[in-house]
Amino acid sequence: MGIVGRKEDYGDYGEVYDVIVAGGGTSGIPAAISAARAGAKVLLIERCGSIGGQFSISGPAGFCYAFLFNSKGQRDVGGFAWETYRRLFETGHALPHFMPKARAKSGYTFAYVDPDWWTTLMFDMLDEENVDLLLNTLVVDAIMDGDTIKGVVVENADGRVEIMSKIVIDCTGEAYLSQKAGVETVMEPKEGFPPHSLAFTVDGVDWDKFLAYVRHNPKQFSWRQIMNPYQDTSKEEVWEHYSNLTDIRQVGEIVGFYELRDAAMKNGDWHPYSGAGIFFTPKEGGHMQAHMQHSSQVSDCPPTSAWDITHAIRECRRQNKIAWRFFKNYVPGFENAYITKQSSELRLREGPRIVGDYTFSREDVIEARLQPDVIGKSNFIADSQHVASMDTLNVIKSGKNLEKSPRGGGSYDLPYRILVPQKVENLLAAGKHVSADSCVYLRYIQQTMVTGQAAGVAAAICARDGKSPRDIENDYEELQKILLEQNVILTLEDVSEKNLYREDE
């Protein structure tokens, strides 16, 4: 293969694409690749100078490939998510999916990957499928013919340009393009709006010293997130898990440091807007870095205002300086550590969501509902709501302190109809702005990959057959057939691999 990405390789802007994908993050990349694999000519447009979104630009995400298994130990996510994790694992750039008993019973398990190699793999896969790519390009408007989208208007180094397409997928994360096309959206009020964070990664930690502290102080860490009402995990079992750690990979993630944090707060070395916690980033040769995803939190800043977002970025950087002073001066093992990366983009936890032909609900999660137009599965709980306080996850968003896990500890279906906006034709949405209630906002990486892959396949079918995405709601058999061919899990019986790339202890 020669040099890729030159204009002469693609032709001019006058080409009519089968599918245009706006947004090169964790929904846009699988949307573009899956559409191309289904036979479409695809253009992926990204406003940044790289691809990756919450995985590598505003991250790496602490969760990475988390929640691929439900609390029964059944893998319920396949397709693009499992393929990319498998490829990274087999090339030494991912850890096995770690499932100690205390975590496996809740489904709160992790598989960490190197975010830099993840981004490299994404570029490779776009090349493999001949997806056209425009970076440093902002989608600023939708080209409409009545209620039908015909393409997008972009601005980049070439100026303001129109690009036409049969089908368009909005993977911007905040429904920016959908709103330009006239799609109705919903969003939480500014007052009390869920907080955004600015992540950073550090190296140089003495992990032996850190683990010794954790082993001797297991009650200084949170156990609530590892509870599941349908399993028999106890906090004592979690404490026992912490007390027997011998390898940093066994941690998964850890939140708390209560006595250290409270002492720091009295000394002015902590701030009251987030809890203290650590995720992890593996590097080559078994090296491990610490990743701080929740060390800063700024609420009341909807992503629809550039002023609010700018304020959030500045405030997050201020809070991160305080948080880093805490880890350096209070947490054993961090005395000689140093920051290696500060994310350039906010981790936007919430924003506008489209009003689609179906709105995913809390009941869909809790009742573990099956859907006739299933495009994939998930097991993440309802009501997981961040707040800008030292008890980061202490709010039940629906106002009901009731059960929030899928009934029976299993999985639930994601329906195709949440991708289809009402009234507007030839447009799909994927990622965290699909049609869902706020208490079950589908923002986690594995969920965005599932919706992105389904949107890509649906768009390819529509472009080939001259259909609008709404037509597939009445005839989704081919969509599901192709998704199964792309190894998406639609029922738990679809799982066939013997090697699940996991460590159970």
N, C-alpha and C positions, 0 to 999 in steps of 0.2 A: 504494500500500500504506500502511495506517495503522500505528500503533504496534504492534510485535509483542512477544510474550513475556508478555502479561498472562494471568492465570489464566482469565479469561472467554473468551479466545481458544481455550483448550484443553479447557474443561470441568473436571470435578473429577477427583480421584485415582481415582475408581471406574471410569474407562474402561479397557477391556481392549485393549491395543495388540497389533498384529500382531508387532512386533519392538521389544524394548528393547535398547539398546546401552549398556553400562556402560563409560564411559571416553571422553573427547572428545579423544584424541590422534591420532597419525598412522595408527592402524588404525581407531579408533572413528568418526572423521569420514567416511572413505570407506565404512565399513560402513553407517552411517546413510543417507548420500546414495544409495548404490547400492541399498539395500533400498527406499528411497522411490521411486527411479526404476523399480524392478521392481514397483511397485504396492502396497507395504506402508504401513500407518500406523505411524510410527516415533517413538519417544522416545529421545533421546540424553541421558544423565546424566553430568555431570562434577563432580568434587569441588572444583575450583578455580573462581575467578570469571571464567575465560576458557577458551577451547579452544586446542588446539595441541600439548600434550604436549611431546615432545622437540624439536619444530620451533620453538616460540616461547616456551614456559614454562621448560623446562630448557635451552633453546638460545638462539639459533638453532643448529641442528646444523651442525657444520663440513662434513659431507658434503652437506647439502641434497639436491639432485637429482643425486647422484653415481651412478655405475655404471648409468646407463640404457643404455649401450652396452657391448658386450663388447670384448675385445681385438682382434677382427676388424673392429671398427668397425660392427657390426650393432646397431641399437637393439633391445633385447629387453624393454623395459618400456613399456607403454602405459596405457590405461585412465585411472583417476583421477589417477595420478601425472603422466602426460604431459599430460592436459587442464589440470590446475592450473598446471603449469609453463608451458604454452603461453599460458594466459590472463594470467599474470603477465608473461611476456615481451612479449606484444603490447600491454600497457598500460604498459610501461616500468619494471617492477618486478623484472626478472630479467635476468641476463646470458646471452648465448648459451652453449651447451654447449661449453666450450673443450677442444679435442683436439689439442694439439701432438703431433708425432710421438713424442717421448719418452714421453708419457703414453698416447697412444692405443694404443700397442702393448701396454700392460699392462691397459688397461681402467680405469685409475685416473684417471678424468676427473671434472670438476665442472661444475655449472651453479648458480651462486649466485643466491639470490633475497632480497628484502627480507622479513624474517620478520614485520614489523608489517603489511605489506600482504598477506602470505600469510594471516595470521589474519583480516584484514578480508574477504578473499575467501572464507574458510571460512564465516564468518557469512552472507555473501551467498548462498552455495550452499545452506546449510541453509534459508534463507528461500525460495529458488527452488523447493526440493523439498518445502516445507511440513513439514519435520521439527520436531517438538516438542523443546524443549530445556529442561533443568533444570540450572542452574548452582549452585555452592555447595551441592551435594547429594552426600552420601556414601552409597554403597551398602554396607550393613552386614550384609546376610544374603540368603540365597536362600529363596524360598518353594517347598517341595518337597511333592510327592505321591508318596511312595515314591521311585523313582529318576528321576522326571520333574520338571523345574523348571517352575513355574507363574508366577513373577514374582520381584520383588525387594523387599526392605525397605530404605527409605532414611531418612536423618535430615537435616533441613535446618531452615530457619526455621519451617516448619509443624509441626515435631516429628518423630515417628517414624511413617512412613507406608508402607503396602503398595501396590505397583503391580503389576497383573497383565499378563501378556503370553503370547502363544502360543509365541513363540521368544525366547530371550535370547542375546545375544552378549557374551562377556567380552572387553573390550578394555582392561582395567585395566593391562596391561603386566606385572603380577606375579602374574597368576592368582588375585587375591584372591577374586573372586566364584566362580570354579571350585572353589576350596577350600571355600568356604562350602556349595557344592552337593554336596560329597562326592567331588569328582574327585581321583584320585590325581595327585600332582605329584612332580617330582624337582628337586633343587637341589644345587649344589656345597657342600662342607663350609665352615663358617665360616672355618677356618684356611686362608689363601691365597685367600679369596673375591675374585673380580675387583674392581678398585677402581672407585669412583664419582668423578665430578668435579663441580665447580661452575663453570660457564662465566662469562666476563665479556667485554664488548665495549668497545672504546676508539676514540676519534676524535682528530683533531689530529695525525696522523702526517705527517711530511714524506716522501712516497712517493718522490720523486726521490732523496733522500739514502739512503733505505733500499735502493732498487734499485741504486744505485751500489755500496753495500757488497756486495750479493749478487753483482753482476756480477764484482767483483774477488776474491770469496772463494767460488767455487762448490764447493770441496771441503769447506767447513764445514757442508754440509747433507747430509741422508740421501738415499740413492738406492735403498735396498733395496725400498721399497714400490712402486717403479715398475718392478721387474723382473717378468718373466713367463717361465716356462720354455719356453713354446711360441713366444716371439717372440725377436727378435735385439737387443733393447735392451741397451746397455752403459752402465756408469756414466760412461764418457767422453762418451757422447751426452747423458746427463742433465746433466753438468757444462757441456757446450756450450750446452744449453738455458738454464741459469741464467746463463751468461756473456753471453747476448744479450737479456736482458730489457729491454724499453723501456716496458712498460705493466704496472701492478700487476695487471691482469686476467690477465696471462700466467702468473702465479705458480701459481695453483690452490690450493696450500697449500705450506708450507715448514716443515721440521722439522730441527733441528740446533743451529746457532749454537755449535758445539762449543768453539772456543777461548774465546769470550766467556763461555759457560756455565761452563766449567771454572775460568776466572779468578774468576768471581763466586762459585763454590762455595768456593774458597779464602778469599774475603773474607767469607763468611757471607751472601752476597746471592743464593744459590740454595738450594733444598732437594733432597734426594736421592730424591724420590718421583715425579718425572715429567720428561719431556724438555721442551725449549723449542720451541714451534711456533706457527704462525699460520694460521688460516683467514680468510675474508673475508665481509663483509656489504655488499652494494651498497645505496646510497640514491639518491634521485632526483637527476637532473642529472649522473650519472656519478660522484658522490661515493662513496668507499670507506672503510669502517671495518675495523679489525682485530678479529678474534674469537679469543679464547683459550679453547680447548676442553679442553686437556690440561695446564693449568698447575697443577692440583691433582689429586691422586689418593689415595684412602683405601681400603685393602683391609680384609678381614676384617669387613665390615659387611653382612650379608644384609639385604635390604629387608623382611624379615618381623619385624624388631625396631625399634620406634620409638626405643629407646635407642641402638641402633647407628646408625640414620639421623641422629639428632640429633648424635651424636658426629662422624659424617662431615661434616655441614654445618659444624660449628664448626671442625673441622680443615681443611676445604677453604678456608674463609675465611682462616684463618691462613696457609696455603700460598700463597693468591692474593696476599696482601700482599707476601710475599717475591718471588713471581714478578714482580709489577708493579714492584718496586724494581729487579729485574734489567733489565726492558725499558726503563724510564725512564733508567737510569744506564749501561747498557752497549750497547744496540742503537742504531746510528745511525738517525736519523729519528724516534725516540720521545722525544726530549728534552722536547718541549712537548705531548706527547699526554696525554689524560685519559680516565678511565673514564666511559662513558655508561650502562652497564647491568651489573648483577650479577644473574644468574639467581636466581629465588626458589626453585627446585627443583633437587635433585641430578639429574645425568645418570646414571640407574641403568643400568649396563651389563648387569647380569645379575640373575636372580632365579629363582623357581620356574617350571617349565615343566610343562604338562599331559602326562599319559601318554595319547596318542591312539591311534586305530585304526591309525596308521602313525607310526613315528618316523623323521624325516628324519635322514640319516646322512652321515658324511664321504665314504663311497663314492658316495652320490648326487651329491655335488658333483664329486669328482675324476673319476668316470666320465662326467660330463655326462649323467646318466640322463634318459631320457624316461619320462613317467608317463602311464598311460591316463586318469587323472582330473586332468590338468593344469589348474591354475587361473591360471597365470602363470609367468613365467620369471625367472631371476636369473643373475648371473655372479660374485657376490662369492666370494672364496676361502674355503677351510676354514682352521681353526686360527688365526684372527686373534684373539689373546688379549692384552689389556692386563695389565700388571703395574705395581705401584707402585715403579718405579725410573726412573732417568734414561734407560734404554733401553726406552721404553714398550712396544714391541711385540716384545720379544725372547724370547717363550715360544711354543713349539709345543705347543698344549694337549694333543694326543693323545699326546705323548711321542715322536712319529715325525718326525724332521726330513726329511720326504719331500716329494714334489710336493704342492701344495695348491691349485692352480688347476684349473678345469674342463679336462679333457683336450682337447687340440686348441685351447685358447684360446677356446672358445665359451661356451655357456650351458647351464643345466640347468633341469629342470621342477620346480615346486613342486606337490605333490599335494594334492588336496582333503582326504584322510583325516587330514592333520596338524591340521586344524581341529576334528575331532570327538573329544571326550573319551570314553574308554572308560566303559561302564556307565551314565552319566547321559544322559537323553534330553532333547530340545528345547533343548539348549545347544550353542553353538559358541564357539570361541576364535579370536581373531585378534591379530596383533601379535607382540611378542617372546616371549610365553610359549606359542606353539604347540608341538606335539610335535616336538622335535628334540634331537639330541645336543648337548652343550655346545660341542663343537668346531665346530659349524655353526649356532650359535644365531642365529635369524633376527631380529636386532634392528635392522638398518639400515633407514633410512626407506623406501626404495623397496620393500623386502621387506614391511614392515608395511602399506604401502598396498596391495600386491598381495593379501595375505591378508585385509585388511579388506574390500576390495571383493568378493572371492569369498564371504566369510562373509555379507555383506549380501545378495547376490543369493540365496544358498542359503537364508537365513532367510526371505526374501520368498516363495520357492517353497514352502517348508514351511508357512508360515502360511496361504497360499492353499489348499493341497491337503490340509491336515491331516496332514502327514507329520512325522516326526522327521528331523533332519539325517542320521542314520545311513542312512536309506532312500536318500538320494541317492548313496551309495557304489555302489549297484547300478544306478543309472539317472542318470547325470550329463550326459546329452545336452542337456537343457534348460538346465542350469546353464552349460555351456560355450557354448551358443547365445546366451544373454543376455550373458554376459561378452564374447563377440565383438561383439555389438551395442553394448556399452559400450566398444568399442575396446581391450579387453584383448588382449595378444599371447600367444597360446597356441603358435603356431609362428612361426618367423622369417619365414615367407612372409606373415604377417598385416600386415606393415609396408607402408603405401602412400603416406604423405605425401611429397611432394617436398621441402618445406621442413623440414629437420630442426633448424633453430634452433641451428646450431653453427658454431664457428670452428675450422678445422683448423690454423691457425697463430697 
